[in-house]
Structure formats: structure tokens, C-alpha cells
Amino acid sequence: MLCLDMGPPKMVLNALKVLLGMELRDEGLLDRAATRSVITLREPTEMQIDGEMFENQREIRLQVGPALRFIRTKP
């Protein structure tokens, strides 16, 4: 799990490290291995996770699913 609390200017400065897979060190960064995570928000918020839009969310629950063995696309 990688949580970033940094604005666009700071993220741009770290973009090269992200692209190269290097470790980021910042007080606004949480980087931990986890199979489940629950994030509780102070107030209802709109957000986008993996392209899916969510409205009025107070809690985010993330969990690792089964590993994919293959992905099939339409011919």
C-alpha cells in the first residue's frame, strides 16, 4: 500500500523516483505491505480509485484479491 499526502509540485519532484521504482522518503508518505486496509475519512468525500468514481464516501476498504492467472481479451 502506498499513500501519498503531497501536492502536484512535490509529486513532480518525485516522479523520476516513482518511474524508476526507487524508494520515496517523505513525511507525507506511508509505504507498507498489507493484505487489507481500512481508511476512515473525516468527512464524506468524492474520490476515484482505479478509474471508478465514488461519491460521499466516509470509509475506504481495500483487500487483496485472488491472483490472476491470465487475462483474455476479445479477438
N, C-alpha and C positions, 0 to 999 in steps of 0.2 A: 504494500500500500504506500502510495506516495501522495502526501497532502502538501500543497503549496499555499502559503499566505504571503504572496508577493505580487506587486503590481506589474504591468507590462514592461516598464523600463528595466526593472531588476530582472525580470524573466528573460528579456532580450540579452542582458549581460551574461546570463547563464545558459543561453541557447546552445552554444558550442559544446559545453559540457554535457548537456542533455543529448545532443546528437551523437556524441562520442561515447555515451554510456558511462561517463565519469561521475564520481560521487559529488553531490552538491552539499555544501556546508553553509547553512544559513539558519538564523534563529526562527525564521518563518517557514521552516521545512520539517516535516515529520516523515521519516522513511523507515518503515517497519515491515517485517514479514508477518502475514496474518492470513488465516483462512476465513475469518468472519470479522466484520467491523460494524459498529453502530455509531452513527454520528447524530447527536441531538443539537438542533439549531435553536437559537434564542427566540426567533420569530419566524412565522411562515415565509417561505422563500420560493421563488421560481428558480429552476435550475435545468441544466442539460447534462445528461450522463450518457456517453456513447451514442450521441445523436438523438436520444429520446428526451422529449420535453416533459417536465414535471411542474405542477403548479401547487402553491400553498402547502409545501412540504415542511414538516417540523422535525422529521427524522429520516435518516438515510440508513438502510440496512444493506450491506454488501456481503456476499458469500461466494466462495469459490465453488464452481460447478464441476461436473464431470469433465475429464479431458476429452477433447475431440480427437477422433482417430483419422477422420477425413472430412473434407468439405466438398460437396458435389454441387456444381452449378448447372444450369440448364444449357443444353447444347446449342 
